[in-house]
Amino acid sequence: MNDSNFFSRHSLSARKTGIFVLLLLFFFNLAMAREIWLGFQGGLSLPNIKGGNTELSQGYTSRKAPFFGLSLNFELGRALALRTELNYSSQGGQRNGLQPLSPDQLTGLPVPPGVMLYADFNNETILDYLEIPVMLEVTTGERIQYFLDGGFYAGYRVRAKTITSGTSLIYLDSTGTVPLDPNLQIPFDSETNVSQEINRWNYGLCGSLGVKVPFATGLVVLSGRFNYGLSNIQAHPEVTGKNKTGALILTLSYFIRL
């Protein structure tokens, strides 16, 4: 049996199971809910690319990114609810300064295959996902309420690109002391589609902590939340290493009762 075909079928089966479970939860809560609230949310995300088991997958820091989406809260009791969402979430990270070069960034240089090269430039990786979180929510308080959410999410990649800028010498060492050619300056100003290098699906844990304040006929909700990726996002880990996503997110929402 071909291993790639086996894992492809296994991955497809897992995705179908996940979609079935989400639909089951949705209709179960639709039937059991005392009240249903629809929320519109947006905010600022500080995503990062975590982990890394090779030079090419390490050294990332957070970037600023948009976050927005829709939320449905199914109230199951006085202090208990189930929240499902559909969000456009921009993940990724940035790596600025002296860093290793991937094999496809430079070609035609007089170096043996397999030799790692380095350059000093700016590199931002943008990974955009449609995410569906499912979280259990516990609420306390009367007029002003405080809540805590926790659950899991699944994300589908819709865009993956890198934006690089700057001009640099090419170095043979990670400290930038041995240039390949002291007269060779390489420009790195480009925008590159890297969708083929990033896995289509991503999943992980999520949670939030916040406050609900009555306003007009609805609720204004301010929350801080997190995403913690559990899956490797790299499609070719034997070349680029392994990474996971993560983000801290500040959101402002408005909920109306349906």
C-alpha positions as CSV (number, residue, x, y, z in Angstrom):
1,M,0.0,0.0,0.0
2,N,1.2,3.5,-0.8
3,D,1.9,5.3,2.5
4,S,1.0,8.8,1.1
5,N,-2.4,7.4,-0.2
6,F,-3.1,5.8,3.2
7,F,-2.4,9.0,5.1
8,S,-4.4,11.1,2.6
9,R,-7.4,8.9,3.0
10,H,-6.9,8.9,6.8
11,S,-6.7,12.7,6.9
12,L,-9.9,13.0,4.7
13,S,-11.8,10.6,7.0
14,A,-10.7,12.7,10.1
15,R,-11.9,15.9,8.5
16,K,-15.3,14.4,7.6
17,T,-15.6,13.1,11.2
18,G,-14.8,16.6,12.5
19,I,-17.4,18.2,10.3
20,F,-20.0,15.7,11.4
21,V,-19.2,16.3,15.1
22,L,-19.5,20.1,14.6
23,L,-22.9,19.8,12.8
24,L,-24.1,17.4,15.5
25,L,-23.1,19.9,18.2
26,F,-24.8,22.7,16.4
27,F,-28.1,21.0,16.0
28,F,-28.0,19.6,19.5
29,N,-27.5,23.0,21.0
30,L,-30.1,24.6,18.7
31,A,-32.6,22.2,20.2
32,M,-31.5,22.5,23.8
33,A,-30.7,26.2,24.0
34,R,-32.8,28.5,26.3
35,E,-31.7,31.5,24.3
36,I,-29.5,32.1,21.2
37,W,-27.3,35.2,20.8
38,L,-25.7,36.3,17.5
39,G,-22.4,38.2,17.8
40,F,-20.3,40.3,15.4
41,Q,-16.7,40.5,16.5
42,G,-13.4,42.1,15.4
43,G,-10.1,42.9,16.9
44,L,-6.3,42.8,16.9
45,S,-4.4,39.6,16.8
46,L,-0.7,39.0,17.7
47,P,0.1,35.7,16.0
48,N,3.4,33.9,16.1
49,I,5.0,30.8,14.5
50,K,6.0,28.5,17.4
51,G,8.4,25.6,17.7
52,G,10.9,24.8,15.0
53,N,13.3,21.9,14.8
54,T,15.6,23.4,12.2
55,E,17.3,26.7,11.5
56,L,14.7,27.5,8.8
57,S,11.8,27.0,11.2
58,Q,13.2,29.0,14.2
59,G,13.5,32.6,15.2
60,Y,10.0,34.0,14.5
61,T,8.4,36.7,16.6
62,S,4.8,38.1,16.7
63,R,3.3,40.3,14.0
64,K,0.1,42.4,14.1
65,A,-2.9,41.1,12.2
66,P,-6.7,41.5,11.8
67,F,-9.3,39.2,13.4
68,F,-13.0,39.3,12.7
69,G,-16.0,37.0,12.5
70,L,-19.4,35.8,13.7
71,S,-20.4,34.0,16.9
72,L,-23.4,32.1,18.1
73,N,-24.0,31.6,21.8
74,F,-26.4,28.8,22.8
75,E,-27.4,29.4,26.5
76,L,-27.8,25.9,28.1
77,G,-28.5,27.2,31.6
78,R,-28.2,30.3,33.8
79,A,-24.4,30.2,33.8
80,L,-23.5,27.7,31.0
81,A,-23.4,28.2,27.3
82,L,-21.8,26.7,24.2
83,R,-20.2,29.1,21.7
84,T,-19.5,28.4,18.1
85,E,-17.9,30.9,15.7
86,L,-16.8,31.4,12.1
87,N,-13.7,33.7,12.1
88,Y,-11.2,35.1,9.5
89,S,-8.0,34.7,11.5
90,S,-4.6,35.9,10.2
91,Q,-1.8,33.9,11.6
92,G,2.0,33.8,10.9
93,G,5.0,35.6,12.3
94,Q,8.0,37.7,11.3
95,R,11.7,37.2,11.3
96,N,13.9,40.2,10.8
97,G,17.7,40.5,10.7
98,L,20.3,37.9,10.0
99,Q,18.6,34.6,9.1
100,P,19.0,31.4,7.1
101,L,17.9,31.2,3.5
102,S,15.6,28.5,2.2
103,P,16.8,26.6,-0.8
104,D,14.4,28.4,-3.2
105,Q,15.3,31.9,-2.2
106,L,18.7,31.9,-4.0
107,T,19.9,29.9,-7.0
108,G,23.0,29.9,-9.1
109,L,25.5,30.8,-6.4
110,P,28.9,29.1,-6.4
111,V,28.3,26.9,-3.3
112,P,28.0,23.2,-2.9
113,P,24.5,21.7,-2.4
114,G,23.4,21.5,1.2
115,V,25.5,24.5,2.4
116,M,23.3,26.8,4.5
117,L,23.5,30.5,3.6
118,Y,22.5,33.6,5.6
119,A,21.4,37.1,4.9
120,D,20.2,40.2,6.7
121,F,16.7,41.2,5.7
122,N,13.0,41.5,6.8
123,N,10.7,38.5,6.4
124,E,7.0,38.4,7.3
125,T,4.9,35.2,6.9
126,I,1.2,35.7,6.5
127,L,-1.1,32.7,7.0
128,D,-4.9,33.4,6.8
129,Y,-7.4,30.9,7.9
130,L,-11.2,30.4,8.2
131,E,-11.5,29.0,11.7
132,I,-14.4,27.3,13.5
133,P,-14.0,27.3,17.3
134,V,-16.3,25.4,19.6
135,M,-16.0,26.5,23.2
136,L,-17.9,25.9,26.5
137,E,-18.6,29.1,28.3
138,V,-19.1,29.7,32.1
139,T,-20.6,33.0,33.1
140,T,-21.0,34.8,36.5
141,G,-22.6,38.1,37.5
142,E,-26.0,39.8,37.0
143,R,-26.2,43.0,34.9
144,I,-22.4,43.1,34.2
145,Q,-21.2,39.5,33.5
146,Y,-17.8,37.9,33.4
147,F,-17.1,34.8,31.4
148,L,-14.5,32.1,30.7
149,D,-14.4,30.1,27.5
150,G,-12.4,27.0,26.6
151,G,-12.5,24.6,23.7
152,F,-10.9,23.7,20.4
153,Y,-10.8,25.0,16.8
154,A,-10.3,23.8,13.3
155,G,-8.9,26.1,10.6
156,Y,-8.8,26.0,6.8
157,R,-6.0,27.9,5.1
158,V,-7.2,30.4,2.5
159,R,-3.9,32.3,1.9
160,A,-0.2,31.9,2.6
161,K,2.5,34.3,1.5
162,T,5.8,35.8,2.6
163,I,6.7,39.5,2.2
164,T,10.5,40.1,2.2
165,S,12.4,43.4,2.0
166,G,15.9,44.7,2.3
167,T,19.3,44.3,0.6
168,S,22.1,42.2,2.1
169,L,25.4,40.4,1.6
170,I,25.2,36.6,1.6
171,Y,27.0,35.0,4.4
172,L,28.4,31.5,5.0
173,D,28.0,31.6,8.8
174,S,25.1,32.5,11.2
175,T,27.0,35.3,12.8
176,G,27.4,37.3,9.6
177,T,31.2,37.5,9.7
178,V,32.1,35.4,6.6
179,P,30.6,36.9,3.4
180,L,30.3,34.7,0.3
181,D,31.4,37.7,-1.8
182,P,32.0,41.1,-0.2
183,N,31.0,42.8,-3.4
184,L,27.7,40.9,-3.9
185,Q,24.6,42.7,-2.6
186,I,21.3,40.8,-3.1
187,P,17.9,42.5,-3.0
188,F,15.1,40.7,-1.2
189,D,12.1,42.9,-2.0
190,S,9.4,40.4,-3.1
191,E,6.0,38.9,-2.3
192,T,5.8,35.1,-2.7
193,N,2.9,32.7,-2.6
194,V,3.9,29.8,-0.3
195,S,0.5,28.0,-0.3
196,Q,2.2,24.8,-1.5
197,E,4.5,24.8,1.6
198,I,1.7,25.1,4.2
199,N,-0.8,22.4,5.1
200,R,-4.4,23.1,4.2
201,W,-5.8,22.3,7.7
202,N,-4.8,23.4,11.1
203,Y,-6.3,22.7,14.6
204,G,-5.7,23.4,18.2
205,L,-7.0,24.7,21.5
206,C,-8.6,28.1,22.2
207,G,-10.1,30.0,25.1
208,S,-11.1,33.5,26.2
209,L,-11.7,35.6,29.3
210,G,-14.0,38.7,29.2
211,V,-16.8,40.9,30.3
212,K,-20.4,41.5,29.0
213,V,-22.1,44.8,29.4
214,P,-25.7,45.6,28.4
215,F,-26.0,48.2,25.7
216,A,-29.2,49.2,23.8
217,T,-31.0,45.9,23.0
218,G,-27.9,43.8,23.1
219,L,-24.5,43.1,24.8
220,V,-21.1,44.7,24.3
221,V,-18.4,42.1,24.9
222,L,-14.7,42.8,25.5
223,S,-12.5,39.7,25.6
224,G,-8.9,38.6,25.5
225,R,-8.4,35.2,23.9
226,F,-5.8,32.8,22.7
227,N,-5.2,30.2,20.0
228,Y,-2.7,27.4,20.6
229,G,-2.0,25.3,17.5
230,L,-1.4,21.6,17.9
231,S,-0.8,20.5,14.3
232,N,2.4,21.0,12.2
233,I,1.7,23.6,9.5
234,Q,4.6,22.8,7.3
235,A,3.8,20.6,4.2
236,H,7.5,19.6,3.7
237,P,8.9,19.3,7.3
238,E,11.9,17.3,5.9
239,V,13.0,20.6,4.2
240,T,11.6,23.5,6.2
241,G,11.2,21.9,9.6
242,K,8.1,21.7,11.8
243,N,6.1,24.7,13.2
244,K,2.8,25.4,14.9
245,T,0.7,28.5,15.0
246,G,-0.4,30.5,18.1
247,A,-2.0,33.9,18.8
248,L,-3.1,36.3,21.5
249,I,-6.2,38.2,20.4
250,L,-8.1,41.3,21.8
251,T,-11.7,41.5,20.5
252,L,-14.7,43.8,20.8
253,S,-18.1,42.2,20.0
254,Y,-21.8,43.1,19.9
255,F,-24.4,40.4,20.6
256,I,-28.1,40.5,19.8
257,R,-30.7,38.0,21.0
258,L,-32.3,35.9,18.2
